[in-house]
Amino acid sequence: MKHGPGLVTLKKETGALVDGKRIQMVTVSRLSAYGEYGPYTIVSDSESFKRAATAL
């Protein structure tokens, strides 16, 4: 997903879904530069992201 209003909306919506859980969402632009945040789960769309986040 590209940075911008759509990403902000996705983070807010997902944050509301996982409210109260001990989850930290981090937006990264290049996975190779953020090895300390692994392991990763790559999803194909925003709905898959929301489902994966709420399943944690």
N, C-alpha and C positions, 0 to 999 in steps of 0.2 A: 504494500500500500504506500502511496506517496504521502509525504508530509503535507499537512494542510488541514482545512476544516473537517474533512471526512475522517481523518485520523483522530482529531480531537473529539469528535462526536463518538466514535467507536470506543475510545478510552473512557469517556464519561459513562456511556451506556454499560460497558462491561464492568466498570468500577461499581456501578449501582447494583449489578447482578451479584457481585462477589463481596458486597459490603459485609463487614464483620469477619471475613476470612483473612488469614494472615498471608496475603498474596501481594507481591510487588510486581507491578507491570513496568517494564522498561522498553522504551522505543529505541531501537538500534538501526543504524543506517547500513552497517556492514558487519555481518556476523563474524568475520575473521578478526575484526578489531575488538571484539567483545567476548573473548574466550572465557573470561571469568563468570559470565552469565549462563554458561551452558549447564546442563544439557538443554538443547532447544527442541521445540516441536514446531515444525513448519506446517502451516495450514494454507489452504488455497483461497479462502474468502473470509469476510468478516463474520458471517454466521458460524462458520467452523471455529473461528477464534473464540466467539462467545461461548459456544458449547464446550470447547476445550478448557476455557478458563473456569467455567462454572463446575466442571467435573473435578477440579483440583481439590 
